[in-house]
Amino acid sequence: MVNKVNGGDVVKDVEGIFSRRSWSLVDDLQELSLGDSNAFIGEWKGIKALHINKAGAAAFINSEFYLESFRIQAFVAIPEAVGFIGLAFGARDSANYELIYLSPGYTKGNGEIQYDPVMNGSTTWQIYNGPSYVSYTHYNVGDWVKFTIDVDRHSAKVYIGEDTSIPQLVISKLQHGEVFGKIGVWGYLPAYIRDLSIEEIPSIPSTLNERNKDQFVNEWLVSESYFSNSQPDQLHEWTKTSTEENGTLNINRLYTSEKDKSVQIKSTLTLSEEAMSTVSFGFSDEVRIWINEEEVYRGVCMWDPPERDGRIRPDHVCIPITWRSGVNTIRAEITSKETVFGWGFCLKTGIQLLN
């Protein structure tokens, strides 16, 4: 049984329960809230589609969806060697939603799938990197290809192409929690998308990733935010915050990323005797670090392709540290410069921690 509802095709099963809804994105453009995407109807390889050509903006279907398990699917094309096209879902609002996108990558035929939840208006791919969030798939620039995501409350499986038997990326923990809300499309640089659909599917539970405890400092106190040219004499408000499962402290969860906005973070390490270790850490975008109130590092890590992608990796910098017996303090100031891509910090002490 097929019904038309607000311009979109709605397919129901024999009992009249929601099963599938679809939008061409060409004939039913009025069903989209375009926001800042500047999307318009274009054509690629003789096929009409929605053309997105603005940095990091999403367009959402007006309806909200409350399904425990569902499949979202569309056909996408990226006409140039650099470009990104994605599907958004579980949107709380235009600044907070789950996002997974496809890009051609830097090698011919070697595309990249990236999980990139948008938080407080900023993408976070520099925070969520590694095999739990990024994978590679065959994709030739300019090809039309089917893009499928199967979602089950807290997890997602991604397929590129016609074969949906083996996922090419599995996200075991979606960062916004249960994925109720709006769905939509997202693009960065020229890209095309058409024939979007959402379909209810059987539950597909997966195992959640546990938080990485491999010598990471996983609990931090985070200060109120301030701008680097107006740092207060004293910081009064500190929020206890845990790292992500990959050991990275995600500042985007707490504050909107703005140019030259800073926070300070602090933690302590208590040892029974003096010890030496190699401390390793990663960050985005700018950091200063103090151990026992002595400054040991300052630096910048930002997106500067193709040499640097700005991703937060725990082995980005390694320095030797002598720890004293008793309580040791770790403090860092983290400053946002790019305002997008992710704002955070991770640190491994080189000493086995009980956290």
Disulfide bonds with the S-S distance in Angstrom:
none
